[in-house]
Amino acid sequence: MSFFSTLFGCGQNKNNKSNKTAASPITKPVENITATKEQFERRAKSEAYCKAKNIPVYQNPNALFADTDNKVKIRTKDEVVDRALALCFIGLKSEGLEKKHLDQMDQDFGMTNKLSPIEKKYIQADKPTEQQTINANWRYESLHVLLWALGYIDSLKYPDQMCNVADDVKIIYQLKEKGFREKATLRSKKEILDQADLILRINWACVSAKLKNEIAPGGVSSSVVVERHYTLNWLISYMNQNWDDVSTDT
């Protein structure tokens, strides 16, 4: 079987994904933020979206805001490209792609140098734990967000179902590293912050529901929501945290 056909036979295993129990830390937001006009406007837009989807919104008008535009430093295009490639790589290992094909991808894309410390441990493990594999498999959702941020996906759809992994991986594999990097166009800070604010509010609603032993509101997948929140927080350099340490405070 060719490398191409083997590669795109991957990305279809949903069993690991359904077993992950993801949850954001339950935190107490700062209760008295002096928000800017842009923060209020962004919040209003996000809350209107949530209400239309029957997702509860946080009631304190002086708390729970994404950072202001002037404080946020968006990751560079090269940083996002490298992170997308790394996530694709660990995702494919989680699907069981043979070592010879992973080694070929490493050679073609220089994958090892792009991995975080936790990802390196996973890739180098001959017998990774089940939880390592599950976590790596879920990073396909993070990859999907980065493909959107790089302009390869038109929009982030409502987070009620998982992404199409085969379609996402195909984008990277067909372009190779040089083409993938050159064709990428990083979205504006406003677009990324809009999504970061929205997912913050959706994740807050998911955490709130969990505290009440209720299902996630609006039919969303809480695991997809957490992965999006994680990735968008990394994109906006939330608390200047490295990839392995990103928090999804609500």
N, C-alpha and C positions, 0 to 999 in steps of 0.2 A: 504494500500500500504506500502511495506517495506521501511525502510530508504534508502536502497541501490537504489531501483528503483526510489524513489522520487528524490534522489540526482542526478541521471544521466538523469532525465527528465529535469533538469535544464541545464543552459549553452547553450541553443539553441536560446534564445531570441535575435534577431538582431535588433529589433526596436529601443531600447534605444541607441544602438551603432551608428546607422546611424544619430541620432539627435545631437550627440555631436559636438560642434565646437571647436576644439583644435587648439592652435597656440602657437608657441614659442615666447618668448619676442624678439623683434627686437633690437639687440644690435650692437654696433660698436666694432669689434674685435681689439685687439692690433695690430697695423700695422707693427711693426718691431720686430719680435721675432727672437732671435738667436737660430735657431733650431738645434737639434742634428742630427747625422747621422740616428739614429733610427726613429726620427720624420719624416725626409725627406723620408725615405724608406716606412714608414707606409702611409704617405700621397700619395706617388706615387702609391702604391698598391690600396688605396681607390679610387683615381682619375681614375685609369685605369678601375676599376669596374664601376664607375659612367658613364664614357664615353661610355662603352660598352652598358649601359642601356639608353643612351641618356639623362643623367642627367647632367646639367651644373655644372662646377666646379669653385671654387673661384679662381680668377686670381692672386691676390697678392701672390707671392711665399714666402713672409716673414710674413705671418699672417695665423690665423686659424689652429692651431695645437692642438691635444690632448697633455696632459702632458707627460713628459718623464717617462720611466719605473722607474727610481730611485726616482722620486717624488711621484709616485702613491702608495697609500696604498689600496689594494683590501679588501673589506669586508671579514670577516671570514666566514667559511662554516656555522657555527652556526647562524651567523647574517643573512645569505642568506636564510637558511632553515626557520628561524622564520619569515622572511619577506614574503617568499613564502606562508607559512601557513596563515598568516594574509590576504594576497591578495585573496587567495582562499575563505576564510571565508566571506569577505565583498562582493566578487563577487557572492557568493551563496545567500546572503541576497538580492542583487540587482535583482536576478532572481525570488525572491518571495518564497524562501524556508521557510517553516513554522517555527515559533519560537521554537517549541518543538524539531525540528531537529537541528536548530542552537544551542540550549542549549546543545543538546547531543554532537555536535561537539566541543563545548567549553569545555565540560567535558572530552571528549576523547583526545583533542589536546592542552588543555590549551590556547585557542585562545585569550581570553581577555588580557592576559599579554603580548601578542605579538603585539597588535594593537598600532598604532600611535594615538596621541590625536584626530586628525580629524576622524580617523576610529572609535575610541571609541564613539564619538558623533553620528556617523551614525548608528552604531550597537545598541546603546541605545535609538535611536529615535523611538518612536512608529509610528510616521507618518513622515518619512524623506521627504525632498523636492524632486521634480523631478530631480533637478540638482545633488543632493547628490547621487541619485540612478544611474543616468547616469555616473557620475564620477567613482562610485564604479564598475559599469559594465565594463567600459573601462580598469580597472586595471587587467582584465584577460590577456590583452596584456603584461602587466608588469610581471605577473606570468609566462607567456610563456618564457620571456627572462630569468627569474630566473631559470626555469626548464632547460633551455639550459646551464646556468652557472654552474648548479649543475650536469651536465652530463646526465640528463634524456632525453634530446632531442639532436639529433645528430648535427643539424645545424639550424641556423636562416634563414628561406627562404626569398626570395625577399619580401619586405614589401608592397605588392599590395593587400593583402587580410588579413582578420582577422584569428586568430588562431582557432583551433578546441578545443573549451572549454571543451566539454565532455571528450575528450581524456586526456587533461591536468589535470582536476579534478580527473579523475580515477586513475592517477598515485599516487596522495596523499592519496586518500581514501583507496585504496587497501593495501598500505604499512603501514598505520597508522603512527603516529609521529615517533616512535622508528625506524621502518624500513626505513622510508623516510630519516631520519637524518643519519642513519648508512650507507645506500647504496649510499648516495650522494658523489660525487667527484668533488670538485671545480676546474674549469678550470684554466689554467695558466694565469698569469698576461698578457702575450703577447696576448693570444687569446682574452681576454676581452678587452684589449686596442685596438686591431685591429678592433673589432666591434664598440667600442666607437668612434674611429676616423672615421670609415665609416659612422655611423649614424649621426655624427656631420655634415658631408659634405652633406648627403642626406637632412638633415633637413635645412641646410643653403639654399639649392636649393629650398625647399618647401616654406620657408619664402620669398625668393627672388621672387618666382612666385606670391605669395600672394600680395606682394607690387605692382606688375604689373597687378593685377587682372587677373592672368592666372591660369589655373588648375595646379595641382601638376605635376611635370615632370616625365617622365618615367613610367607613369601609377601607381605611388605609392599612397598609402593611407596616406595622411598627418597626420591623427589621429593615425594610427599605428606607423608611424615614430616618432611622438612626444612621445608616450608611451615608445617606445624603447629607445629613447634618454634619457628620464627621468630616466629610470631604469638603463641604462648603466652608466649614470653620478653618480647615487647612488652607483653602484658597485665599481666605481673607486674613491669613496669618493670625488667627485668634490666639491671643496671649503669647504670640511668637513661639508656639509649640512645634516641635518636630513631628513628623508623621506618626511615629509610634506612640506619641504622648498626647495626641489631640483629645481634648475633652469636649463633651456635648452637653454643657450645662444648660439647664432649663430653669 
